[in-house]
Amino acid sequence: MKSWQLVRLIAGLFILASLGMGIEGSPLFVNSWWLAFTGFVGLNLAQSAVTKWCLMESILRKMGLEQGY
């Protein structure tokens, strides 16, 4: 798996988990403040699209994952 693919997988899992923990009807509900984490992930995705730089991808590449396109 390439680093850009893993970034999207991790972001998607973070969003799903934080929604599960932030929405009151969810069996995983902890606190509605988890929705702020959802917003944080969304902002980071938008920032990486504009600047063409993503911290998570940089970390994954330093761990040895291939960049790919």
C-alpha positions as CSV (number, residue, x, y, z in Angstrom):
1,M,0.0,0.0,0.0
2,K,1.3,3.5,-0.9
3,S,1.5,6.3,1.7
4,W,-1.2,8.3,0.0
5,Q,-3.6,5.4,0.2
6,L,-2.8,4.8,3.8
7,V,-3.4,8.5,4.6
8,R,-6.9,8.3,3.2
9,L,-7.6,5.0,5.0
10,I,-6.5,6.4,8.3
11,A,-8.4,9.7,7.8
12,G,-11.6,7.7,6.9
13,L,-11.2,5.5,10.0
14,F,-10.6,8.5,12.2
15,I,-13.7,10.2,10.9
16,L,-15.9,7.2,11.3
17,A,-14.6,6.5,14.8
18,S,-15.0,10.1,16.0
19,L,-18.5,10.3,14.5
20,G,-19.3,7.1,16.4
21,M,-18.0,8.5,19.6
22,G,-19.5,12.0,19.1
23,I,-23.1,11.3,18.0
24,E,-25.5,10.6,20.9
25,G,-27.5,7.9,19.2
26,S,-24.4,5.8,18.6
27,P,-23.6,2.8,20.8
28,L,-20.0,4.1,20.9
29,F,-21.0,7.5,22.2
30,V,-18.6,9.0,24.7
31,N,-18.9,12.8,24.4
32,S,-20.1,15.3,21.7
33,W,-16.6,16.9,21.8
34,W,-15.4,14.0,19.6
35,L,-17.1,15.8,16.7
36,A,-14.3,18.5,17.0
37,F,-11.9,15.8,16.1
38,T,-14.0,15.0,13.0
39,G,-13.6,18.7,12.1
40,F,-9.9,18.6,12.7
41,V,-9.4,15.7,10.3
42,G,-11.5,17.5,7.7
43,L,-9.5,20.7,8.0
44,N,-6.3,18.7,7.7
45,L,-7.6,17.0,4.5
46,A,-8.5,20.4,3.1
47,Q,-5.1,21.9,4.0
48,S,-3.3,19.1,2.4
49,A,-5.2,19.5,-0.8
50,V,-4.4,23.2,-1.0
51,T,-0.7,23.1,0.1
52,K,0.1,19.6,-1.4
53,W,1.7,18.7,1.9
54,C,0.4,16.3,4.6
55,L,2.0,15.6,7.9
56,M,0.7,12.1,8.1
57,E,2.1,11.2,4.7
58,S,5.5,12.6,5.7
59,I,5.4,10.4,8.8
60,L,4.4,7.3,6.9
61,R,7.2,7.9,4.3
62,K,9.8,8.3,7.1
63,M,8.5,4.9,8.3
64,G,9.4,3.4,5.0
65,L,6.2,3.5,2.9
66,E,6.5,4.3,-0.7
67,Q,5.1,7.6,-1.8
68,G,3.4,6.6,-5.1
69,Y,0.8,8.6,-7.0
